[in-house]
Amino acid sequence: MNREYSNESAYNEEEEAYINPNEKLPISNHEYLNCDAFIQEVFDYKAIRAKYEIEPDTLTIIKAIGKGYFSDVHVGMLSMPTLSIAVAVKTSQMKTGAMNAEESEDILRRQRQALKDELSIFAHLQSSSVGGHENVLKLLGAITTVKTSFCILTEYCECGSLDSFLQAKWKNGAFEDELIFDPKDNEKVWKNQHDPNWADSYQSRRDQGLVTTSDLMWFALQIARAMQFLAAMNVIHRDIAVRNVLLKSDFTLKVADFGLSRKLKENDDNSYYCGQKGTALPIRYIAPESLKSGRFSITSEYWSFGVVVWELFTFAEQQPYSVEFDKYENNLQFYDFLAQHLSSGHRLSLPGYVPQQM
Protein backbone atom coordinates (compact mmCIF):
# COMPACT_ATOMS: atom_id res chain seq x y z
CA MET A 1 0.00 0.00 0.00
CA ASN A 2 1.93 2.99 -1.27
CA ARG A 3 1.70 6.35 0.39
CA GLU A 4 4.28 9.03 1.09
CA TYR A 5 4.71 10.45 4.57
CA SER A 6 6.54 13.39 6.03
CA ASN A 7 9.23 11.11 7.43
CA GLU A 8 10.61 7.67 6.71
CA SER A 9 9.83 5.99 10.01
CA ALA A 10 6.49 5.34 11.64
CA TYR A 11 8.14 5.09 15.03
CA ASN A 12 10.13 8.29 15.33
CA GLU A 13 7.25 10.08 17.01
CA GLU A 14 7.84 13.06 19.28
CA GLU A 15 5.44 14.81 21.63
CA GLU A 16 2.07 15.91 20.32
CA ALA A 17 -0.52 18.15 21.95
CA TYR A 18 -4.09 19.35 22.00
CA ILE A 19 -3.92 23.07 21.36
CA ASN A 20 -6.27 26.02 21.52
CA PRO A 21 -5.36 29.70 21.06
CA ASN A 22 -4.96 30.25 24.79
CA GLU A 23 -2.76 27.34 25.81
CA LYS A 24 -0.07 24.99 24.64
CA LEU A 25 0.37 21.94 26.80
CA PRO A 26 2.45 19.16 25.21
CA ILE A 27 1.24 15.67 26.06
CA SER A 28 3.04 12.56 24.88
CA ASN A 29 1.39 9.15 24.54
CA HIS A 30 2.78 8.07 27.90
CA GLU A 31 2.87 11.27 29.98
CA TYR A 32 -0.01 13.02 31.67
CA LEU A 33 -0.41 16.54 32.95
CA ASN A 34 -2.01 15.35 36.18
CA CYS A 35 -3.42 12.31 37.93
CA ASP A 36 -6.98 13.18 36.92
CA ALA A 37 -6.12 12.84 33.22
CA PHE A 38 -4.41 9.51 33.84
CA ILE A 39 -7.31 8.18 35.92
CA GLN A 40 -9.83 9.25 33.28
CA GLU A 41 -7.96 7.42 30.51
CA VAL A 42 -7.70 4.26 32.60
CA PHE A 43 -11.42 4.49 33.39
CA ASP A 44 -12.33 5.00 29.72
CA TYR A 45 -10.17 2.09 28.62
CA LYS A 46 -11.69 -0.23 31.22
CA ALA A 47 -15.12 0.71 29.91
CA ILE A 48 -13.99 -0.13 26.37
CA ARG A 49 -12.70 -3.52 27.50
CA ALA A 50 -15.92 -4.28 29.34
CA LYS A 51 -17.96 -3.62 26.19
CA TYR A 52 -15.77 -4.95 23.38
CA GLU A 53 -13.29 -7.51 24.78
CA ILE A 54 -13.73 -11.00 23.31
CA GLU A 55 -12.21 -14.34 24.22
CA PRO A 56 -9.26 -15.21 21.92
CA ASP A 57 -10.60 -18.71 21.27
CA THR A 58 -13.74 -17.27 19.64
CA LEU A 59 -11.67 -15.81 16.78
CA THR A 60 -10.26 -17.81 13.87
CA ILE A 61 -7.89 -16.04 11.48
CA ILE A 62 -8.48 -17.20 7.90
CA LYS A 63 -6.17 -15.23 5.61
CA ALA A 64 -4.39 -11.91 5.11
CA ILE A 65 -6.26 -9.38 2.99
CA GLY A 66 -4.28 -6.18 3.41
CA LYS A 67 -1.08 -4.58 4.61
CA GLY A 68 -0.98 -1.01 5.86
CA TYR A 69 1.81 1.29 6.95
CA PHE A 70 1.45 0.37 10.60
CA SER A 71 -0.57 -2.87 10.67
CA ASP A 72 -1.83 -5.95 8.85
CA VAL A 73 -5.45 -6.86 8.15
CA HIS A 74 -6.87 -10.38 7.99
CA VAL A 75 -10.30 -11.81 7.40
CA GLY A 76 -11.44 -14.00 10.26
CA MET A 77 -14.45 -15.76 11.70
CA LEU A 78 -15.92 -14.70 15.02
CA SER A 79 -17.83 -17.59 16.58
CA MET A 80 -20.34 -16.74 19.28
CA PRO A 81 -22.98 -18.97 20.93
CA THR A 82 -25.76 -17.60 18.74
CA LEU A 83 -23.96 -16.74 15.51
CA SER A 84 -20.75 -16.79 13.49
CA ILE A 85 -19.78 -13.82 11.35
CA ALA A 86 -16.92 -12.83 9.07
CA VAL A 87 -14.83 -10.01 10.51
CA ALA A 88 -11.81 -7.93 9.55
CA VAL A 89 -8.96 -8.33 12.03
CA LYS A 90 -6.36 -5.58 12.38
CA THR A 91 -3.12 -6.70 14.03
CA SER A 92 0.33 -5.31 14.74
CA GLN A 93 2.74 -5.49 11.84
CA MET A 94 6.17 -7.01 12.34
CA LYS A 95 8.76 -4.49 11.10
CA THR A 96 11.59 -5.43 13.35
CA GLY A 97 14.08 -6.62 10.73
CA ALA A 98 17.55 -7.15 12.19
CA MET A 99 16.71 -5.46 15.50
CA ASN A 100 17.67 -7.02 18.79
CA ALA A 101 15.04 -8.36 21.19
CA GLU A 102 14.76 -5.12 23.16
CA GLU A 103 14.31 -3.00 20.04
CA SER A 104 11.78 -5.44 18.61
CA GLU A 105 9.72 -5.39 21.79
CA ASP A 106 9.76 -1.58 21.79
CA ILE A 107 8.45 -1.52 18.22
CA LEU A 108 5.68 -3.99 19.04
CA ARG A 109 4.78 -2.02 22.15
CA ARG A 110 4.39 1.11 20.07
CA GLN A 111 2.27 -0.77 17.56
CA ARG A 112 0.01 -2.08 20.30
CA GLN A 113 -0.32 1.46 21.65
CA ALA A 114 -1.32 2.65 18.17
CA LEU A 115 -4.00 -0.04 17.99
CA LYS A 116 -5.15 0.91 21.48
CA ASP A 117 -5.47 4.56 20.41
CA GLU A 118 -7.44 3.52 17.33
CA LEU A 119 -9.68 1.32 19.46
CA SER A 120 -10.44 4.32 21.67
CA ILE A 121 -11.46 6.38 18.62
CA PHE A 122 -13.73 3.56 17.39
CA ALA A 123 -15.36 3.25 20.80
CA HIS A 124 -15.85 7.01 21.04
CA LEU A 125 -17.54 7.14 17.63
CA GLN A 126 -19.91 4.34 18.61
CA SER A 127 -20.73 6.05 21.89
CA SER A 128 -22.93 8.56 20.06
CA SER A 129 -26.66 8.54 20.69
CA VAL A 130 -27.21 6.74 17.39
CA GLY A 131 -24.43 4.22 18.01
CA GLY A 132 -22.19 5.20 15.12
CA HIS A 133 -22.80 6.03 11.46
CA GLU A 134 -23.70 3.85 8.48
CA ASN A 135 -20.71 5.20 6.52
CA VAL A 136 -18.16 4.67 9.29
CA LEU A 137 -16.65 1.23 9.81
CA LYS A 138 -18.22 -0.52 12.79
CA LEU A 139 -16.20 -1.89 15.69
CA LEU A 140 -17.25 -5.42 16.67
CA GLY A 141 -14.70 -6.37 19.28
CA ALA A 142 -11.06 -6.47 20.37
CA ILE A 143 -8.46 -8.62 22.08
CA THR A 144 -6.36 -6.47 24.40
CA THR A 145 -5.58 -8.77 27.33
CA VAL A 146 -3.22 -11.09 25.41
CA LYS A 147 -0.08 -9.24 24.32
CA THR A 148 0.72 -11.57 21.43
CA SER A 149 -2.86 -11.51 20.10
CA PHE A 150 -3.62 -7.78 20.39
CA CYS A 151 -6.10 -6.90 17.63
CA ILE A 152 -9.19 -4.94 16.63
CA LEU A 153 -12.22 -6.61 15.03
CA THR A 154 -14.46 -4.66 12.65
CA GLU A 155 -17.19 -5.43 10.17
CA TYR A 156 -15.96 -7.11 6.99
CA CYS A 157 -16.43 -5.28 3.68
CA GLU A 158 -16.44 -7.88 0.94
CA CYS A 159 -15.52 -5.55 -1.94
CA GLY A 160 -12.34 -4.33 -0.26
CA SER A 161 -10.80 -0.88 -0.53
CA LEU A 162 -12.35 1.74 -2.78
CA ASP A 163 -9.08 2.52 -4.57
CA SER A 164 -8.61 -1.09 -5.72
CA PHE A 165 -12.26 -1.26 -6.79
CA LEU A 166 -12.04 1.92 -8.88
CA GLN A 167 -8.71 0.95 -10.43
CA ALA A 168 -10.13 -2.42 -11.52
CA LYS A 169 -13.25 -0.85 -13.03
CA TRP A 170 -11.21 1.67 -15.00
CA LYS A 171 -8.74 -0.96 -16.19
CA ASN A 172 -11.59 -3.20 -17.40
CA GLY A 173 -13.44 -0.40 -19.17
CA ALA A 174 -16.37 -0.68 -16.78
CA PHE A 175 -17.01 3.06 -16.37
CA GLU A 176 -20.10 4.64 -17.91
CA ASP A 177 -19.71 8.38 -18.37
CA GLU A 178 -23.17 9.90 -17.93
CA LEU A 179 -22.10 13.29 -19.23
CA ILE A 180 -22.40 13.99 -22.96
CA PHE A 181 -21.58 17.08 -24.97
CA ASP A 182 -24.60 19.09 -26.09
CA PRO A 183 -23.62 21.19 -29.14
CA LYS A 184 -26.76 23.28 -28.74
CA ASP A 185 -25.74 24.55 -25.32
CA ASN A 186 -22.01 24.04 -25.97
CA GLU A 187 -21.57 22.19 -22.66
CA LYS A 188 -21.77 18.77 -21.09
CA VAL A 189 -25.19 17.65 -19.90
CA TRP A 190 -26.54 14.54 -18.21
CA LYS A 191 -27.65 11.70 -20.47
CA ASN A 192 -31.04 11.53 -18.79
CA GLN A 193 -31.77 14.99 -20.19
CA HIS A 194 -31.74 13.43 -23.67
CA ASP A 195 -32.85 9.89 -22.83
CA PRO A 196 -35.94 9.69 -20.59
CA ASN A 197 -35.35 5.96 -20.04
CA TRP A 198 -31.78 6.36 -18.84
CA ALA A 199 -32.58 6.51 -15.13
CA ASP A 200 -34.85 3.45 -15.36
CA SER A 201 -31.97 1.30 -16.63
CA TYR A 202 -29.73 2.05 -13.65
CA GLN A 203 -30.11 -1.42 -12.11
CA SER A 204 -29.26 -3.00 -15.44
CA ARG A 205 -25.96 -1.09 -15.52
CA ARG A 206 -25.26 -2.17 -11.95
CA ASP A 207 -25.95 -5.81 -12.87
CA GLN A 208 -23.44 -5.47 -15.73
CA GLY A 209 -20.79 -4.40 -13.24
CA LEU A 210 -20.62 -0.84 -14.52
CA VAL A 211 -19.73 2.19 -12.43
CA THR A 212 -21.30 5.47 -13.51
CA THR A 213 -20.77 9.16 -12.91
CA SER A 214 -23.75 9.03 -10.55
CA ASP A 215 -22.03 6.28 -8.57
CA LEU A 216 -18.93 8.43 -8.15
CA MET A 217 -21.07 11.29 -6.87
CA TRP A 218 -22.86 8.88 -4.53
CA PHE A 219 -19.49 7.73 -3.20
CA ALA A 220 -18.45 11.35 -2.61
CA LEU A 221 -21.69 12.07 -0.76
CA GLN A 222 -21.26 9.06 1.52
CA ILE A 223 -17.70 10.06 2.41
CA ALA A 224 -18.91 13.62 3.09
CA ARG A 225 -21.61 12.29 5.40
CA ALA A 226 -19.06 10.18 7.28
CA MET A 227 -16.77 13.17 7.71
CA GLN A 228 -19.67 15.32 8.86
CA PHE A 229 -20.35 12.71 11.54
CA LEU A 230 -16.69 12.67 12.58
CA ALA A 231 -16.77 16.45 12.90
CA ALA A 232 -19.90 16.25 15.05
CA MET A 233 -18.02 13.80 17.28
CA ASN A 234 -14.99 16.17 17.44
CA VAL A 235 -12.75 13.70 15.61
CA ILE A 236 -10.27 14.55 12.86
CA HIS A 237 -9.32 11.62 10.64
CA ARG A 238 -5.99 12.98 9.28
CA ASP A 239 -5.66 10.11 6.78
CA ILE A 240 -8.80 10.29 4.67
CA ALA A 241 -8.13 8.82 1.21
CA VAL A 242 -9.89 6.33 -1.05
CA ARG A 243 -7.47 3.61 0.09
CA ASN A 244 -8.93 4.05 3.59
CA VAL A 245 -12.54 3.73 2.45
CA LEU A 246 -14.08 0.26 2.21
CA LEU A 247 -16.92 -0.91 -0.02
CA LYS A 248 -19.87 -3.22 0.56
CA SER A 249 -21.56 -5.12 -2.27
CA ASP A 250 -24.54 -2.73 -2.23
CA PHE A 251 -22.18 0.23 -2.85
CA THR A 252 -22.35 1.38 0.75
CA LEU A 253 -19.04 2.96 1.78
CA LYS A 254 -17.33 2.70 5.15
CA VAL A 255 -14.64 5.18 6.18
CA ALA A 256 -11.94 3.20 7.98
CA ASP A 257 -8.37 3.32 9.31
CA PHE A 258 -8.42 5.63 12.32
CA GLY A 259 -4.77 5.06 13.23
CA LEU A 260 -3.89 8.74 12.79
CA SER A 261 -7.22 10.08 14.05
CA ARG A 262 -7.41 12.34 17.08
CA LYS A 263 -10.21 13.65 19.25
CA LEU A 264 -10.42 17.41 19.66
CA LYS A 265 -11.65 19.25 22.71
CA GLU A 266 -15.41 19.42 22.95
CA ASN A 267 -17.39 22.66 22.80
CA ASP A 268 -14.44 24.61 21.39
CA ASP A 269 -14.76 25.62 17.74
CA ASN A 270 -11.20 26.97 17.77
CA SER A 271 -9.52 23.79 18.98
CA TYR A 272 -7.04 21.96 16.82
CA TYR A 273 -4.54 19.16 17.15
CA CYS A 274 -0.83 19.85 16.76
CA GLY A 275 1.47 17.09 15.57
CA GLN A 276 5.15 17.82 16.10
CA LYS A 277 7.80 17.17 13.45
CA GLY A 278 8.60 13.47 13.24
CA THR A 279 5.04 12.16 13.13
CA ALA A 280 4.40 10.17 9.95
CA LEU A 281 1.61 11.78 7.92
CA PRO A 282 0.19 11.39 4.37
CA ILE A 283 1.46 14.72 3.06
CA ARG A 284 -0.33 14.55 -0.32
CA TYR A 285 -3.69 14.98 1.40
CA ILE A 286 -2.82 17.65 3.95
CA ALA A 287 -4.14 21.21 3.74
CA PRO A 288 -1.52 23.91 2.98
CA GLU A 289 -1.96 25.56 6.37
CA SER A 290 -1.41 22.21 8.11
CA LEU A 291 1.70 21.51 6.06
CA LYS A 292 3.17 24.80 7.26
CA SER A 293 2.02 24.80 10.88
CA GLY A 294 1.51 21.13 11.75
CA ARG A 295 -1.92 22.03 13.11
CA PHE A 296 -5.00 19.99 12.20
CA SER A 297 -8.61 21.02 12.67
CA ILE A 298 -12.07 20.23 11.37
CA THR A 299 -11.61 22.82 8.62
CA SER A 300 -8.31 21.32 7.44
CA GLU A 301 -10.26 18.08 6.86
CA TYR A 302 -12.26 19.88 4.15
CA TRP A 303 -9.13 20.10 2.02
CA SER A 304 -8.45 16.40 2.42
CA PHE A 305 -12.00 15.65 1.31
CA GLY A 306 -11.39 17.69 -1.85
CA VAL A 307 -8.35 15.54 -2.64
CA VAL A 308 -10.49 12.43 -2.10
CA VAL A 309 -13.05 13.70 -4.62
CA TRP A 310 -10.18 14.21 -7.08
CA GLU A 311 -9.15 10.59 -6.48
CA LEU A 312 -12.69 9.37 -7.11
CA PHE A 313 -12.94 11.04 -10.50
CA THR A 314 -9.45 9.90 -11.56
CA PHE A 315 -10.25 6.32 -10.46
CA ALA A 316 -7.29 6.34 -8.08
CA GLU A 317 -5.02 5.61 -11.03
CA GLN A 318 -2.24 7.64 -9.48
CA GLN A 319 -1.61 9.38 -6.21
CA PRO A 320 -2.06 13.15 -5.98
CA TYR A 321 0.92 15.14 -7.32
CA SER A 322 2.56 11.99 -8.72
CA VAL A 323 4.02 13.89 -11.68
CA GLU A 324 5.54 16.51 -9.40
CA PHE A 325 6.83 13.91 -6.95
CA ASP A 326 8.88 12.17 -9.64
CA LYS A 327 11.24 15.16 -9.62
CA TYR A 328 12.27 14.63 -6.00
CA GLU A 329 14.50 11.98 -4.50
CA ASN A 330 12.87 11.70 -1.09
CA ASN A 331 9.83 12.65 0.95
CA LEU A 332 11.53 15.53 2.75
CA GLN A 333 12.35 17.28 -0.52
CA PHE A 334 8.81 16.68 -1.76
CA TYR A 335 7.36 17.99 1.52
CA ASP A 336 9.20 21.30 1.10
CA PHE A 337 8.19 21.50 -2.56
CA LEU A 338 4.52 20.74 -1.90
CA ALA A 339 4.20 23.33 0.86
CA GLN A 340 5.61 26.01 -1.47
CA HIS A 341 3.68 24.66 -4.49
CA LEU A 342 0.32 24.98 -2.75
CA SER A 343 1.16 28.28 -1.06
CA SER A 344 1.83 29.70 -4.53
CA GLY A 345 -1.72 28.87 -5.58
CA HIS A 346 -1.10 25.69 -7.56
CA ARG A 347 -3.78 23.00 -7.37
CA LEU A 348 -4.55 19.54 -8.70
CA SER A 349 -5.83 19.59 -12.27
CA LEU A 350 -9.58 19.16 -12.71
CA PRO A 351 -10.48 15.57 -13.71
CA GLY A 352 -12.27 15.24 -17.03
CA TYR A 353 -15.28 13.37 -15.71
CA VAL A 354 -16.30 15.81 -12.97
CA PRO A 355 -19.77 17.34 -13.46
CA GLN A 356 -19.70 21.11 -13.95
CA GLN A 357 -21.87 21.57 -10.86
CA MET A 358 -19.03 20.25 -8.69
Secondary structure, 3 states (H helix, E strand, C coil): CCCCECCCCCCCCCCEEEEECCEECCECCCCCCCHHHHHHHHHHHHHHHHHHECCHHHEEEEEEEEECCCEEEEEEEEECCCCEEEEEEEEECCCCCCCCHHHHHHHHHHHHHHHHHHHHHHHHHCCCCCCCCCCECCEEEEECCCHHHCEEEEECCCCCEHHHHHHHHHHCCCEECCEEEECCCCEEEEHHHCCCCCHHHHHHHHHCCCEEHHHHHHHHHHHHHHHHHHHHCCEECCCCCHHHEEECCCCCEEECCCCCCEECCCCCCCCEEEECCCCCCEHHHCCHHHHHHCEECHHHHHHHHHHHHHHHHCCCCCCCCHHHHCCCCCHHHHHHHHHHHHHCCCCCCCCCCCCCCC
